[in-house]
């Protein structure tokens, strides 16, 4: 994965678990209580995937490759505990 994109995604992970937590919590109020954690995790993953795709298009001037998508998923797995702790 391109280093610029990885750095942006690392910042987005931090933002999702710290900075935008109130926004995500507010959105989760729309879900049933038992679904709120799954909903929050889905919002975070969606934000990160959107950023990954958009930054690939902006920085690399193309859609991400299958290999880059695999690297993105690997990055998410590395931060899985951090993401789930806040969802």
ZARODREN-399581 format. One record per residue (C-alpha): x, y, z. Coordinates in steps of 0.25 Angstrom, whole numbers, padded with zeros to 4 digits, always signed. Layout:
XYZ
...
END
This chain:
+0000+0000+0000
+0005+0014-0003
+0011+0020+0009
+0003+0033+0008
-0010+0025+0008
-0005+0017+0019
-0002+0029+0028
-0016+0035+0024
-0023+0022+0028
-0015+0022+0042
-0020+0036+0044
-0034+0032+0041
-0033+0020+0050
-0029+0029+0061
-0040+0040+0057
-0050+0029+0057
-0047+0024+0071
-0044+0037+0078
-0049+0049+0070
-0062+0045+0063
-0066+0036+0074
-0078+0045+0079
-0083+0045+0064
-0082+0030+0063
-0089+0029+0077
-0100+0038+0072
-0102+0030+0060
-0102+0017+0068
-0114+0023+0076
-0122+0019+0063
-0119+0004+0065
-0125-0005+0075
-0117-0006+0087
-0112-0020+0084
-0108-0016+0070
-0101-0003+0074
-0087-0009+0075
-0088-0016+0062
-0094-0003+0056
-0082+0005+0061
-0072-0004+0056
-0079-0004+0042
-0078+0011+0042
-0063+0011+0045
-0060+0001+0035
-0069+0008+0025
-0062+0022+0027
-0048+0015+0026
-0052+0008+0013
-0057+0021+0007
-0044+0028+0011
-0036+0016+0005
-0043+0016-0008
-0044+0032-0009
-0029+0034-0006
-0025+0023-0015
-0032+0030-0026
-0027+0044-0022
-0012+0040-0019
-0010+0028-0029
-0020+0033-0040
-0026+0019-0040
-0035+0010-0033
-0028+0001-0022
-0022-0013-0027
-0026-0026-0021
-0013-0026-0014
-0015-0012-0008
-0029-0016-0003
-0022-0028+0004
-0012-0019+0010
-0024-0010+0015
-0031-0022+0021
-0018-0026+0028
-0017-0012+0033
-0031-0013+0039
-0027-0026+0045
-0015-0020+0052
-0024-0009+0058
-0036-0018+0061
-0035-0018+0076
-0034-0003+0075
-0046-0001+0066
-0055-0011+0074
-0052-0005+0087
-0059+0008+0083
-0070+0002+0075
END
